[in-house]
Amino acid sequence: MEGSNHSVVSEFVFLGLTTSWDIQLLVFVFSSMFFMASMMGNSLIIFTVASDPHLHSPMYFLLANLSFIDLGVSCVTSPKMIYDLFRKHKVISFRGCITQIFFIHVIGGVEMVLLIAMAFDRYVAICKPLHYLSIMSQRICLFFVVTAWIVGLIHSLVQLAFVVNLPFCGPNVLDSFYCDLPRFIKLACIDIRKLEFMITANSGFISVGSFFILIISYTVIISTVQKHSSSGSSKALSTLSAHISVVVLFFGPLIFVYTWPSSSINIDKFLAIFDAVITPFLNPVIYTFRNQEMKMAMKRVFKQLLSYRKIS
Ligand SMILES: *[C@@H]1O[C@H](CO)[C@@H](O)[C@H](O)[C@H]1NC(C)=O
């Protein structure tokens, strides 16, 4: 970060989403609601999984880890966006910008590997049910979680290594509400074509790679479920549809934002809001409302909390 001695830009200015007051108000209300709802929903999942022994299984440990990452997704861009919405001058320091880029990419990388781990967990549960307990041991679970964080950190540090010493001397206006890497590097005052390629390749490699792994795993699982159609298969299909919806909702906007980064319409900005604000809220909804076990566990947690209050 100290390499910026030849650059004169020490802060960046966000153009934000729109200048329309009505839309800003709408975005403000919706983003604040979804922000609070996803903070509460994900905290509740982590608390329920940790406190209920019925949920001490690989699937729920991974789900709790996904909720933990979703807390990060909620916090990395949306509080700043909500805070900035009605401010005329939306600024972020150079350090703040680099910090946002760092966390966005760590979180993105961790989330992708966790989704793969969850797909693997369902693959073992459905295709190799007799070996489930021996394959999905506590050790392999921990291995997935540690791998997810290592992959996320390495991916993010590589992205940062490309940009941290870039000279910035000219315009410092980002047509966005957070520091997204493709727009950020366009402001550097050197030829960025090679750099753009490296950054897109790094992001593309990890996201397209995990997307294909996920598609292949779910295809294999679904074809197995259909071959052995039995009473258990409808339950398996409903669990699977929850997982697949989360994957589609996570990757859909991401693919759009990164493959059409410079579209003149504002669709990509609103999709970026979708990814920042709504996706972390959808995970708890999708996994919880359709999951009987989780609902029962949450009821038990609430009952316990209420009885503690009566005693004290
Ligand atoms: C994440 O997964 C690991 C490994 O199973 C587990 O020990 C840990 O409690 C989980 N973390 C959260 C926040 O639930």
The ligand as an ORCA input file, in Angstrom:
! r2SCAN-3c Opt
* xyz 0 1
  C     -17.495    -24.870     10.324
  O     -17.196    -26.226     10.122
  C     -16.315    -26.785     11.076
  C     -15.943    -28.167     10.623
  O     -17.007    -29.031     10.618
  C     -16.981    -26.751     12.438
  O     -16.149    -27.336     13.404
  C     -17.292    -25.295     12.792
  O     -18.016    -25.247     13.997
  C     -18.117    -24.650     11.687
  N     -18.234    -23.216     11.932
  C     -19.388    -22.628     12.237
  C     -19.378    -21.148     12.366
  O     -20.401    -23.253     12.405
*
